[in-house]
Amino acid sequence: MVFHCYIAEHQSGNRYKVAAPGWEILRVAMRSSPCIWCLVLLCLCFLVCNACLHKERSALLDIGNEIGAWKDQSDGNCCRWDGVTCNSGTGRVTGLNLTDLGGVIYLLNATLFLPFEDLQSLSLSNLAIQGCLPGAGFEVCAQIMKRLSKRKLEVLDLSWNIIADNLSIDICNMTSLKELHLNANLFFGHLPSCFRNLTSLRVLDLSYNLLTINFPSPNFENMPSLVRLSLSHNHLEGILSLSSFSKYFQLQYLGLSSNSTDFQVRAETLVANMSMQLQVIELSNCNLNANFDVLQAFFLHQHELHFMDLSNNNLTGRFPMWLIENNTYLSYLNVRNNSFDGPIVLPSKVNKNLLWLDASHNMLNREVPVGMNITFPNMYHLNLSRNFLQGTCRSSFGYLENLRLLDISYNNFSDDIAASFFGPNQSSPTSLFLSNNSFYGSLPDLSSSSLQYLVLDNNNISGEIPTSVCGNSMLGMVDISNNRLTGSIPNCICNIFFLQILNLRGNHLSGSIPADLSNCSNLQFLDLSKNHLSGQIPSLPNLTYLHLSENNFNGTFPLAMSFNPYLKTMDLRYNQLGGTIPSSIAEAFPELRVLLLKGNLFEGMISIQVCQLKYLRLLDLSNNMLSGHIPSCLSSMGLYRDLDSFQFQYSGYSLTSEPDPDSIGSTDYSHSHYDNGFHGTLLEVDQEEFTTKSRQDYYKGSILSYMSGLDFSSNQLEGSIPQCIGSMQWLRALNFSNNSLSGSIPLSLYNLSNLESLDLSHNTLAGQIPAELTALHSLEVFSVAYNNLSGPTLGTKGQFITFDQKSYEGNPGLCGPPLTKSCSATPSSPLPEVDEGHDRFDDLILFGSSALFYAVGFWTSLGVLYFKRSWRWVLFSAVDKFGDFLMARWAILMRRVHNTGSGFL
């Protein structure tokens, strides 16, 4: 007999009943056979225990509509939906994990979670949450905390969103919480003192926010069950003693890396007796150098460490290999940016667990010991860059079989490049950073290599670029700049399908740019500057950054149809390009940030279309044959500022980035969440050369984002300097020298508060130098030499006192320091006007005060003498004695005068 059981939920009361075809037959069968009765009960139990409530299913569908999840859901039982966990007994939803459903919630409707009365775990991580709908939740998290505080919520995860607000005190009411994940948001302000109420917490993660947390702090004294405490990458301040965690017997994860320099972690001698055994400790930028000797006792007591970060602490002494010897489970060690010196001495025992070692930015020296592949057989990430290491490499690094990334740049290694890393039976890393050493020899055959990043700049590599390099289609970045390469660029270069960065700057390459380079669909960055290339510039439609300076290219300005409209950088300095600058330049390159055309043969007028380049902040048109007037609309240029303009975003394979401590215990760190030092190689790949402060400087990375300037020098420009230049307050360098500009210096230039260099020399400017220019307090270079200016200089005022006579020479009409010519007619300073009425009033006050003082003194003295007889007697006696004394002295003096007169007679 086949039974079809189903559950029908009534709208009133949530009661269930069973319906089946042939109910009377079933009832008779159950009476005659107990086994059938058991089967029916099992069917009922299975259906009731696994079904979700209609109210909660509707709420889930509403949430799904918000984030685009659970679409076309054919399964009516929501307990089986992705991210949903139900109680097996009641069918109620107890857990929601919306993180991996691929949705986005910009404004969260917190009321959607109210139907889930038994909710214990709520994960809203990585949903781009900014806040809540007005009246439907919280104002950036506050109200949802208050609503959820009524539930027995044990896990709340709002990490990896963009919530920008103070932490709500309503969190403190959620005393049943065991896990609270608020990391990777924009929370700011101070940590609420009521956090001490969360005594049940086992996990508290506030890392990667903008919080200010002061120590010593009582907030963490009442959390004895803590297993994980992560406060890293906030503004930690004050002094924290590790002994304050002495009662945290279960603590395994301690994250205290600080973004502030006003934070220090200390340890007492008793800290070595602490019973906790940490697995992860983050102490970056914690001023550990103050008492590192005592901290060593604490570290020696730890034997379970897997992840350790001691970077940015200015620690001194020998490389702490004892940390690796003492922690056999250690898989990650970061001692970057300290002051460790001396040689690297390998431990005596093999360590198979160490996978990641970063000892860059120290003072390590001598040769790297042989046998690293034996001591650390599973090492896959090694960074020893920016030290003073030397010697050869093949015996030190060549046989690390699992090595994926090696960075030994900025050292003193000297070895044959092919024999060091591409010999038989040697390891084949995917990322190789060897810049700024003394590697020599020819480029090896890369066709069979697994390289994705090859950075060999600033070495002594010679010979031609082998065509075998085209056989490695996985290469994403090739930087062989500033070497001694000769020959031409291989025509097959676009066979490297994933190539995005090609930097061959500063070699001796000749010939033309291969026409096939236009077929490199992924190529975004191309730098062929400082070579001997010639011919015309071909179509390069996919580029975002183009550098072709200091070659022999000819022809006209690149055609718009041949280039990417999203081009950000164009550097064509010092070539033989001619013609006019296209009038449609703003339409062709609306995203342009840098345009450098110095030292070519461009002629004609500067197109007013340049004014429409809203992102352009670095414009160099110097040393050409441009004529006409300076456009009066230049103030419209560069209105938009994009600080990430020069942060190259590599869209191919990800570099081996710094592992997430949460992934400790597995060897897969590929999904880590924050960048490492190697990413800086990509972020600073774009560098520009610009003349400012009378010298050529290179700008790259974040500095390039702040640099801005106009250089129209050494052309044939005429007319006056537009007043609108004073509105370009973002300018840091302004050079209009060596033209035929006339008129006066615009008064509006005093508004350029960020200006560091101003050169108006070698023109025909007339009139006086505006005294208001003394407001330019950032000015370091100033020249108005060889014009027709007159009147006094600004030599004794403000910043101008630092400029010598070279800044003013060639102007016969100028006078005053630092020039030897003095100003003949120095205007006298006007005398201050006298307010006669005000002076009379002051005289009356002074006279009245004096008279009152004498009157009071006189009558007070008489009153005292009248009532005090003893005082009168003393006073009159003193007057008598003084009078007698004076009379006696007078008589003696008169007798002497009389005797003297008689003697003469």
C-alpha positions in Angstrom: 0.0 0.0 0.0 1.4 3.5 -0.9 0.7 6.5 1.3 1.0 10.1 0.2 1.6 12.2 3.3 1.7 16.0 3.4 1.5 18.8 5.9 -1.0 21.6 5.6 -0.4 24.7 7.8 -3.5 26.5 8.7 -3.3 30.3 8.7 -4.7 30.3 12.2 -2.8 28.7 15.0 0.0 26.8 13.1 -1.6 23.4 13.6 -0.8 20.4 11.4 -3.0 17.5 10.2 -2.5 14.6 7.9 -4.6 13.8 4.8 -4.3 10.7 2.7 -6.4 9.0 0.0 -8.4 6.1 1.4 -8.3 7.3 5.0 -10.9 4.7 6.1 -8.7 1.9 4.6 -5.7 3.3 6.4 -7.6 3.5 9.7 -8.6 -0.2 9.4 -5.1 -1.2 8.4 -3.6 0.6 11.5 -6.0 -1.3 13.8 -4.9 -4.6 12.3 -1.1 -3.8 12.1 0.9 -1.8 14.6 3.8 -1.6 12.1 1.7 0.6 9.8 1.0 2.9 12.7 4.7 3.3 13.3 5.3 4.1 9.7 2.7 6.9 9.8 4.2 8.4 12.9 7.7 8.4 11.2 6.2 10.1 8.2 4.6 12.7 10.4 7.8 13.3 12.3 9.9 13.6 9.2 7.6 16.2 7.6 7.0 18.3 10.7 10.6 18.4 11.8 12.0 19.5 8.5 9.4 22.0 7.4 9.8 25.8 7.9 7.1 28.1 9.2 5.1 30.0 6.6 5.8 33.3 8.3 9.6 32.7 8.3 9.5 31.5 4.7 7.7 34.7 3.6 10.3 36.7 5.5 13.1 34.8 3.7 11.6 35.5 0.4 11.4 39.2 1.3 15.1 39.2 2.2 15.9 37.3 -1.0 14.2 40.0 -3.0 16.4 42.6 -1.3 19.7 40.8 -2.1 18.8 38.9 -5.2 19.0 35.4 -3.5 16.8 32.3 -3.6 15.3 33.2 -7.0 13.2 30.5 -8.6 13.3 28.4 -5.5 11.4 25.2 -6.2 12.0 23.7 -2.8 9.1 24.8 -0.6 11.1 23.8 2.5 13.2 26.9 3.3 15.3 25.0 5.8 17.1 23.4 2.9 17.9 26.8 1.2 21.5 28.0 1.0 22.5 29.9 4.1 19.5 28.9 6.2 19.8 26.8 9.3 16.7 25.5 11.2 16.0 23.8 14.5 15.4 20.2 13.7 12.7 20.0 16.4 10.7 23.1 15.8 11.5 24.0 12.2 12.2 27.5 13.1 15.1 29.4 11.5 18.1 29.6 13.9 20.8 30.8 11.6 21.1 33.0 8.5 24.3 33.4 6.5 23.8 35.8 3.6 27.5 36.2 2.9 28.0 33.7 0.2 24.8 34.2 -1.7 26.3 36.9 -4.0 23.9 39.6 -3.0 24.3 43.3 -2.1 22.4 45.3 0.5 23.3 49.0 0.4 20.5 50.1 2.8 19.4 47.3 5.1 15.8 46.9 6.2 16.3 45.6 9.7 12.6 44.8 10.2 13.0 41.9 7.8 14.7 39.9 10.6 12.1 40.4 13.2 10.0 37.3 12.3 12.9 35.0 13.2 12.2 34.6 16.9 14.7 31.9 17.5 17.5 33.4 15.5 20.9 32.7 17.1 23.4 33.4 14.3 23.2 36.2 11.8 25.9 36.8 9.2 25.6 39.8 6.9 29.3 40.0 5.9 30.5 41.5 2.6 27.1 42.9 1.5 28.3 46.5 1.0 26.0 47.6 3.8 26.2 51.4 4.4 23.2 51.9 6.7 19.5 51.3 6.9 16.3 52.5 5.4 14.9 55.4 7.3 12.3 54.2 9.8 13.0 50.6 8.9 15.9 49.7 11.1 18.9 51.6 12.3 20.9 54.6 11.4 24.1 52.8 10.5 23.7 49.9 12.9 22.2 51.4 16.0 18.6 50.3 15.7 19.2 46.8 14.5 21.3 46.2 17.6 18.5 47.3 19.8 16.0 45.1 18.0 18.3 42.0 18.1 19.1 42.6 21.7 15.7 41.1 22.5 16.7 37.9 20.8 19.2 35.4 22.3 21.6 36.1 19.4 24.9 34.3 19.9 26.7 35.2 16.6 26.5 38.5 14.8 28.7 39.2 11.7 28.7 42.6 10.0 32.2 42.4 8.8 33.5 43.6 5.4 30.9 46.2 4.9 31.2 50.0 4.6 29.3 51.1 7.8 30.7 54.4 8.9 29.4 55.4 12.3 30.2 55.2 16.0 29.7 51.8 17.6 26.2 51.7 19.0 25.8 51.2 22.8 22.9 48.9 22.0 25.5 46.2 21.3 26.1 46.1 25.0 22.5 44.8 25.6 23.3 41.7 23.6 24.7 39.9 26.5 24.1 36.5 25.0 26.6 37.2 22.2 29.4 34.7 21.9 30.8 36.0 18.6 30.9 39.6 17.4 32.5 40.3 14.0 32.6 44.0 13.1 35.9 44.0 11.3 36.7 45.7 8.0 34.2 48.6 8.2 34.5 52.3 8.8 33.5 52.4 12.5 35.0 55.4 14.2 35.1 57.1 17.6 35.9 55.5 21.0 34.9 52.1 22.1 31.8 52.3 24.4 32.7 51.5 28.0 29.7 49.2 28.3 31.5 46.6 26.2 32.6 45.1 29.5 29.0 43.8 29.8 29.6 41.3 27.0 31.0 38.7 29.4 30.0 35.7 27.2 32.1 36.7 24.2 34.5 34.1 22.8 35.3 36.0 19.6 35.6 39.8 19.4 36.9 41.1 16.1 37.1 44.9 15.6 40.1 45.0 13.3 40.4 47.2 10.2 38.3 50.1 11.4 38.9 53.7 12.4 38.3 53.2 16.1 40.2 54.9 18.9 41.0 52.4 21.7 42.8 53.7 24.8 44.9 51.5 27.1 44.8 50.5 29.9 41.1 49.7 29.2 38.6 48.0 31.5 36.6 46.9 28.5 38.4 43.6 28.1 38.8 42.7 31.8 35.5 40.7 32.1 35.8 38.4 29.1 37.3 35.2 30.6 36.0 33.0 27.7 37.8 34.9 24.9 39.4 32.7 22.4 40.0 35.4 19.8 40.6 39.2 20.4 41.5 41.2 17.3 41.8 45.0 17.6 44.5 45.3 14.9 44.6 48.2 12.5 42.8 50.7 14.6 44.1 53.8 16.4 45.4 52.0 19.5 46.8 54.4 22.1 48.5 54.2 25.5 50.4 51.3 27.1 49.1 47.8 27.2 50.7 45.2 29.5 50.5 41.6 28.3 50.0 40.6 32.0 46.4 42.0 31.7 45.6 38.8 29.7 46.9 36.5 32.4 43.4 35.2 33.2 42.5 34.4 29.6 43.4 30.7 29.7 41.6 30.0 26.4 43.0 32.9 24.4 44.5 31.7 21.1 44.3 34.8 18.9 45.6 38.2 20.0 45.7 41.0 17.4 47.1 44.3 18.6 48.7 45.8 15.5 48.3 49.5 15.6 47.9 52.3 13.1 49.1 54.8 15.7 52.7 55.6 16.8 51.4 56.3 20.4 50.8 52.7 21.4 53.2 50.4 23.2 52.9 46.8 24.3 55.0 45.9 27.4 55.6 42.8 29.4 56.6 42.2 33.0 58.9 39.4 34.1 55.9 37.4 35.4 54.4 37.3 31.9 56.5 34.2 31.1 54.3 32.3 33.6 51.1 32.9 31.7 49.2 29.7 31.0 47.7 30.7 27.6 49.2 29.3 24.5 48.6 31.6 21.5 48.4 30.4 18.0 48.2 33.9 16.4 49.8 37.1 17.6 49.8 40.4 15.7 52.1 43.1 17.2 52.9 45.3 14.3 53.8 48.9 15.1 53.6 48.4 18.9 57.0 50.0 19.9 58.3 46.6 21.1 61.9 47.8 21.1 61.3 49.4 24.6 61.4 46.1 26.5 62.0 43.4 23.9 64.3 41.6 26.3 61.4 40.9 28.6 59.1 40.1 25.7 61.5 37.4 24.6 60.7 35.5 27.8 57.1 35.6 26.8 57.7 34.5 23.3 60.0 31.7 24.5 57.1 30.5 26.6 54.8 30.2 23.5 55.2 26.9 21.7 51.9 26.7 19.7 52.3 29.8 17.5 51.3 29.5 13.9 51.1 33.2 12.9 53.4 35.9 14.2 53.7 39.5 13.1 56.4 41.7 14.7 56.8 44.1 11.8 57.5 47.9 12.1 58.9 47.9 15.6 62.5 49.0 15.1 63.8 45.8 16.8 67.5 45.4 16.9 70.0 42.6 17.2 70.5 39.4 15.2 67.8 37.9 13.2 65.5 36.1 15.6 65.8 32.5 14.3 65.0 31.3 17.8 61.4 32.2 17.1 61.3 29.5 14.4 63.2 27.0 16.5 60.9 27.5 19.5 57.7 27.2 17.5 57.7 24.2 15.3 54.2 24.9 14.1 55.0 28.4 12.9 53.9 28.8 9.3 54.0 32.6 9.0 56.7 35.0 10.4 56.8 38.7 9.6 59.7 40.8 10.9 59.6 43.4 8.1 60.8 46.9 8.7 63.0 46.4 11.8 66.7 46.9 12.4 67.9 43.3 12.6 71.5 43.0 11.4 74.2 40.4 10.9 73.9 37.2 8.9 71.0 34.8 8.6 71.8 31.6 10.5 69.6 28.6 9.8 68.1 26.6 12.6 69.7 23.2 13.4 66.4 21.3 12.8 64.3 20.9 9.7 61.1 23.0 9.8 58.4 21.7 7.4 55.7 24.1 8.6 57.3 27.4 7.8 55.6 28.6 4.6 55.9 32.4 4.7 58.9 34.5 5.8 59.2 38.3 5.4 62.4 39.8 6.7 62.5 42.8 4.3 63.6 46.3 5.2 66.2 45.3 7.8 70.0 45.5 7.8 70.8 41.8 7.3 74.2 41.3 5.6 76.7 38.7 4.3 75.8 35.7 2.2 72.5 33.8 2.5 73.4 30.3 3.9 73.3 27.3 1.7 70.7 24.6 2.4 67.6 26.7 2.9 65.8 24.2 0.7 66.7 21.5 3.3 65.8 23.5 6.4 62.5 24.9 5.0 61.4 22.4 2.3 57.9 23.8 2.1 58.7 27.5 1.9 56.6 29.1 -0.8 56.9 32.9 0.0 60.3 34.5 0.9 60.9 38.2 1.0 64.4 39.4 1.9 64.3 42.7 -0.1 66.0 45.9 1.0 68.8 44.5 3.1 72.6 44.3 2.5 72.7 40.6 1.5 75.3 39.5 -1.1 76.9 36.6 -2.8 75.4 34.1 -5.3 71.8 32.7 -5.4 71.7 29.4 -7.1 72.7 27.4 -4.0 70.5 29.5 -1.6 67.2 29.8 -3.4 67.5 27.8 -6.6 66.2 24.5 -5.1 63.3 25.6 -3.0 60.8 23.3 -4.8 57.6 24.8 -3.5 58.7 28.4 -3.8 56.1 30.5 -5.5 57.3 34.0 -4.7 60.8 35.3 -4.1 61.8 38.9 -3.5 65.4 39.7 -3.0 65.4 43.1 -4.7 67.5 46.0 -3.4 70.4 43.9 -2.2 74.0 43.3 -3.4 73.6 39.9 -5.1 75.8 39.2 -8.1 75.2 36.1 -10.2 74.3 34.9 -13.7 70.6 35.3 -14.0 70.0 32.1 -16.1 72.2 29.9 -13.8 70.7 31.3 -10.6 67.0 30.6 -11.2 66.5 28.8 -14.6 69.0 26.0 -14.4 68.1 22.3 -14.6 66.3 20.8 -11.5 65.8 24.3 -10.0 62.5 25.6 -8.6 60.3 27.7 -10.8 58.5 30.4 -8.8 55.6 32.2 -10.2 56.8 35.6 -9.0 60.4 36.7 -9.1 61.5 40.1 -7.9 65.2 40.7 -8.4 65.5 44.5 -9.1 68.4 46.7 -8.0 71.1 44.0 -7.7 74.0 43.1 -10.0 72.6 40.2 -11.9 74.2 39.7 -15.3 74.1 37.6 -18.4 71.4 37.1 -21.0 67.8 36.4 -20.5 67.0 32.7 -20.2 64.5 30.6 -22.0 61.2 31.3 -20.3 58.9 29.2 -22.5 58.7 26.3 -20.0 58.7 28.4 -16.9 55.6 29.1 -14.8 56.4 32.7 -14.2 53.7 35.3 -13.9 55.7 38.2 -12.6 59.3 38.8 -13.7 60.9 42.0 -12.3 64.6 42.4 -13.2 65.0 46.2 -13.4 68.2 48.0 -12.5 70.7 45.1 -13.1 73.3 44.4 -15.7 71.4 42.0 -18.0 72.5 42.2 -21.6 71.9 40.7 -25.0 68.7 40.6 -27.0 65.2 39.7 -25.8 64.8 36.0 -26.8 61.7 35.1 -28.8 61.3 32.2 -26.3 59.8 34.7 -23.9 56.7 34.7 -26.2 56.2 31.0 -25.3 55.1 31.8 -21.8 51.5 33.0 -22.2 51.0 33.2 -18.4 53.3 36.2 -17.9 51.4 39.1 -16.6 54.2 41.5 -15.7 57.6 41.9 -17.4 59.9 44.6 -16.1 63.5 44.5 -17.4 64.0 48.3 -17.3 67.4 50.0 -16.8 69.5 47.1 -18.1 71.7 46.7 -21.2 69.3 45.0 -23.6 70.0 45.4 -27.3 68.2 44.5 -30.5 64.6 44.9 -31.2 61.3 44.1 -29.5 60.1 40.7 -30.6 57.1 40.7 -33.0 55.6 37.8 -31.1 55.3 39.7 -27.8 51.5 39.6 -28.0 51.6 35.8 -27.8 51.9 36.4 -24.1 48.2 36.5 -23.8 47.9 37.7 -20.1 50.6 40.4 -20.4 49.4 43.6 -18.8 52.6 45.3 -17.8 55.6 45.6 -20.2 58.5 47.9 -19.0 61.6 48.0 -21.1 62.6 51.5 -20.2 66.3 52.6 -20.1 67.9 50.0 -22.4 69.5 50.1 -25.9 66.7 48.8 -27.9 66.3 49.9 -31.5 64.0 49.5 -34.4 60.3 50.4 -34.3 57.4 49.3 -32.1 56.0 46.1 -33.5 52.6 46.7 -35.2 51.3 43.5 -33.6 51.5 45.2 -30.3 48.1 46.6 -31.1 46.7 43.1 -30.7 47.8 42.8 -27.1 44.2 42.8 -25.8 45.2 42.7 -22.1 48.2 45.1 -22.2 47.5 48.2 -20.1 50.9 49.6 -19.2 53.7 50.1 -21.7 57.0 51.9 -21.0 59.6 52.0 -23.8 61.3 55.3 -22.7 65.0 56.0 -23.0 65.8 53.7 -25.8 66.7 54.2 -29.5 63.4 53.4 -31.0 62.1 55.2 -34.1 59.3 55.4 -36.6 55.8 56.3 -36.0 53.7 55.3 -33.0 51.3 52.5 -34.0 47.8 51.9 -32.8 47.7 50.8 -29.1 44.0 50.7 -28.4 44.0 49.0 -25.0 46.6 51.0 -23.1 45.9 52.9 -19.9 49.5 54.1 -19.4 51.8 55.0 -22.3 55.5 56.1 -21.8 57.6 56.6 -25.0 59.9 59.5 -24.0 63.5 60.0 -25.1 63.3 58.1 -28.3 63.3 59.1 -32.0 59.6 58.7 -32.8 58.3 61.0 -35.6 54.9 61.9 -37.0 52.1 63.7 -35.4 50.2 63.6 -32.2 48.7 60.0 -31.8 45.3 59.7 -33.4 42.4 59.4 -31.0 40.9 56.4 -32.8 44.2 54.5 -32.3 44.1 54.7 -28.5 42.1 53.9 -25.5 39.7 56.7 -24.5 40.4 55.8 -20.9 44.1 56.6 -21.3 45.4 58.2 -18.0 49.0 58.9 -18.8 50.7 59.9 -22.0 54.4 60.7 -21.9 55.9 61.6 -25.3 58.7 63.9 -24.2 61.9 64.4 -26.2 60.9 62.9 -29.6 60.5 64.4 -33.0 56.7 64.6 -33.1 55.3 67.7 -34.8 52.1 69.3 -36.0 49.4 70.7 -33.8 47.9 69.4 -30.6 44.5 68.1 -31.7 41.5 70.4 -31.0 39.5 67.3 -30.0 41.9 66.1 -27.3 39.4 66.4 -24.5 36.9 64.3 -26.4 39.5 61.7 -27.3 41.1 61.3 -23.9 38.6 62.5 -21.3 40.3 60.5 -18.5 43.8 61.9 -19.1 45.7 62.7 -15.8 49.2 63.3 -17.2 50.2 64.8 -20.5 53.9 65.3 -21.1 54.9 66.6 -24.6 58.2 68.4 -23.7 61.0 68.7 -26.2 59.1 68.0 -29.5 58.2 70.1 -32.5 54.6 70.9 -31.8 53.4 74.2 -33.1 50.3 76.3 -33.3 48.1 77.5 -30.5 47.2 75.7 -27.3 43.7 74.4 -27.9 41.0 75.5 -25.6 40.0 71.9 -25.5 42.8 71.4 -23.0 40.6 73.2 -20.5 38.0 70.5 -20.7 40.4 67.8 -19.4 38.8 67.7 -16.0 41.3 65.2 -14.5 44.5 66.6 -16.0 46.8 68.0 -13.3 50.2 67.5 -14.8 50.7 69.2 -18.2 54.1 69.8 -19.7 54.2 71.6 -23.1 57.7 73.1 -22.7 60.4 73.3 -25.3 58.2 73.3 -28.4 57.2 75.9 -30.9 53.7 76.8 -29.6 52.5 80.3 -30.1 49.5 82.5 -29.4 47.9 83.2 -26.0 47.6 81.1 -22.9 44.0 80.0 -22.8 41.9 82.0 -20.4 39.8 79.0 -19.5 42.6 77.0 -17.8 40.9 77.2 -14.4 38.4 74.6 -15.7 41.2 72.1 -16.1 41.9 69.6 -13.3 38.7 70.2 -11.4 38.4 66.5 -10.5 40.9 64.9 -8.3 41.4 61.1 -8.2 43.9 60.0 -5.7 43.9 56.4 -7.1 44.7 57.6 -10.6 48.2 56.2 -10.5 47.4 53.1 -8.4 47.7 50.4 -11.1 45.0 47.9 -10.7 46.3 44.5 -11.9 43.3 42.5 -13.1 45.0 39.2 -13.8 46.4 36.8 -11.4 46.7 38.0 -7.8 50.1 38.2 -6.2 50.8 35.9 -3.3 49.2 38.2 -0.8 49.6 38.2 2.9 47.7 35.4 4.5 44.6 35.8 6.6 45.3 34.5 10.1 42.0 32.7 9.9 43.4 30.5 7.3 46.2 29.3 9.5 46.2 25.6 9.6 45.7 25.2 5.9 48.2 25.8 3.1 45.7 27.7 1.0 46.3 31.4 1.5 45.1 32.5 -1.9 41.9 34.1 -0.6 43.6 36.4 1.8 42.1 39.8 2.5 44.9 42.3 2.7 47.8 43.2 0.5 51.5 42.7 1.2 54.6 44.7 0.4 54.9 43.1 -3.1 51.8 44.8 -4.2 53.7 48.1 -4.0 55.6 47.0 -7.1 52.4 47.2 -9.0 50.9 50.3 -7.3 54.0 52.3 -8.1 54.7 51.0 -11.6 53.7 54.4 -13.1 56.3 57.1 -12.6 56.5 60.5 -14.2 59.4 62.9 -14.7 58.6 66.5 -14.3 60.7 69.7 -13.9 59.9 71.6 -10.7 62.1 73.6 -8.3 64.6 73.9 -11.1 65.3 70.2 -11.3 64.0 67.0 -12.9 62.3 64.8 -10.4 60.6 61.4 -10.6 57.1 61.1 -9.0 55.4 57.8 -8.5 52.8 56.1 -6.3 51.0 58.2 -3.8 53.4 61.2 -4.3 52.4 61.3 -8.0 48.7 61.6 -6.9 49.5 64.8 -5.1 51.9 66.3 -7.7 50.5 68.9 -10.1 51.9 71.5 -12.4 51.9 73.5 -15.6 55.0 74.0 -17.7 54.7 76.1 -20.8 58.3 77.3 -20.8 60.5 77.8 -23.8 57.8 78.4 -26.4 56.7 81.4 -28.4 53.6 82.3 -26.3 52.6 86.0 -26.1 50.0 88.1 -24.4 49.3 88.4 -20.7 49.1 85.8 -18.0 45.4 85.1 -17.5 43.9 86.0 -14.1 42.2 82.7 -14.0 45.5 80.9 -13.2 44.9 82.1 -9.6 41.9 79.8 -9.4 43.9 76.7 -9.9 44.7 76.3 -6.2 45.8 72.7 -6.6 48.9 73.9 -8.5 52.3 73.1 -7.0 54.5 74.1 -9.9 54.0 76.9 -12.5 56.5 77.7 -15.2 55.9 80.2 -18.0 59.5 81.2 -18.5 61.3 81.9 -21.8 58.3 83.1 -23.7 57.2 86.6 -24.9 54.5 87.2 -22.3 53.7 90.8 -21.5 51.5 92.8 -19.1 51.7 92.6 -15.3 52.0 89.7 -12.9 48.4 88.8 -12.0 47.4 89.7 -8.5 45.4 86.5 -8.3 48.5 84.3 -8.1 48.5 84.9 -4.3 45.6 82.4 -4.1 47.9 79.5 -5.1 48.5 78.5 -1.5 50.0 75.1 -2.5 52.5 76.6 -5.0 56.1 75.5 -4.4 57.7 76.7 -7.6 57.0 79.8 -9.7 59.1 80.8 -12.7 58.1 83.8 -14.8 61.6 84.7 -16.0 62.7 85.7 -19.5 59.6 87.4 -20.6 58.6 91.1 -21.1 56.4 91.4 -18.0 56.2 95.0 -16.6 54.9 96.8 -13.5 55.5 96.0 -9.9 55.7 92.7 -8.2 52.4 92.3 -6.3 53.1 92.5 -2.5 50.3 90.0 -2.0 52.6 87.2 -3.3 54.1 87.1 0.2 51.1 85.0 1.1 52.7 82.1 -0.8 54.3 80.4 2.3 55.0 77.1 0.5 57.2 78.7 -2.2 60.7 77.2 -2.5 61.7 78.4 -6.0 60.9 81.9 -7.4 62.2 83.8 -10.4 61.0 86.9 -12.3 64.5 87.5 -13.7 65.0 89.2 -17.1 61.7 91.1 -17.5 60.8 94.8 -17.4 59.6 94.9 -13.8 60.1 97.9 -11.6 59.6 99.0 -8.0 60.7 97.2 -4.8 61.4 93.5 -4.5 59.8 91.3 -2.0 63.1 90.3 -0.5 62.5 91.0 3.2 58.9 89.7 3.4 57.9 86.2 4.4 59.2 83.3 2.4 60.9 85.7 -0.1 63.7 86.5 2.3 65.2 83.1 1.3 65.6 84.1 -2.4 68.8 85.7 -3.7 69.4 88.3 -6.3 69.2 85.7 -9.1 65.5 85.6 -8.7 65.3 89.4 -9.7 68.3 90.1 -11.9 67.8 91.5 -15.4 65.1 94.0 -14.2 66.8 97.5 -14.2 63.8 99.0 -12.6 63.8 96.8 -9.5 65.3 97.9 -6.2 65.7 96.7 -2.7 67.2 93.6 -1.1 68.6 91.2 -2.2 69.6 93.5 -5.0 72.4 96.0 -4.4 70.3 98.8 -5.8 68.4 100.7 -3.1 65.1 102.3 -3.6 65.7 106.1 -3.9 62.2 107.2 -2.8 61.2 105.2 0.2 57.7 106.2 1.2 57.6 107.3 4.8 55.3 105.6 7.2 52.3 107.8 7.9 51.9 109.0 11.4 49.0 107.6 13.2 46.0 109.9 13.4 45.3 111.5 16.8 41.8 111.5 18.2 41.8 114.8 20.2 38.5 114.0 21.9 39.8 110.7 23.1 43.0 112.3 24.4 41.1 114.9 26.4 39.0 112.3 28.1 42.2 110.3 29.0 43.7 113.5 30.6 40.6 114.1 32.6 40.7 110.6 34.0 44.4 110.9 34.9 44.0 114.3 36.6 40.8 113.2 38.5 42.5 110.0 39.7 45.6 111.9 41.0 43.5 114.5 42.8 41.4 111.9 44.5 44.5 110.0 45.6 46.1 113.0 47.2 42.9 114.2 48.9 42.2 110.8 50.4 45.8 110.5 51.6 45.9 114.0 53.1 42.6 113.8 55.1 43.3 110.2 56.2 46.6 111.4 57.7 45.0 114.3 59.5 42.3 112.0 60.9 44.7 109.6 62.3 46.8 112.3 64.0 43.7 113.9 65.5 42.5 110.7 67.1 46.0 109.3 68.1 47.8 111.5 70.6 50.8 109.3 70.8 51.3 109.4 67.0 51.0 113.3 67.1 53.8 113.4 69.7 56.0 111.1 67.7 55.4 113.1 64.6 56.1 116.5 66.1 59.2 115.2 67.9 60.6 113.9 64.7 59.8 117.2 62.9 61.5 119.1 65.7 64.6 116.9 65.7 64.8 117.1 61.9 64.4 120.9 62.0 67.1 121.3 64.6 69.4 119.1 62.6 68.8 121.2 59.5 69.4 124.5 61.4 72.6 123.3 62.8 73.9 122.1 59.4 72.9 125.4 57.9 74.8 127.5 60.6 77.9 125.4 60.1 77.8 125.8 56.3 77.3 129.6 56.6 80.3 129.9 59.0 82.5 128.0 56.5 81.5 130.2 53.6 82.2 133.3 55.7 85.6 132.2 56.7 86.5 131.3 53.1 85.5 134.8 51.9 87.6 136.5 54.6 90.7 134.5 53.6 90.5 135.8 50.0 90.3 139.4 51.3 
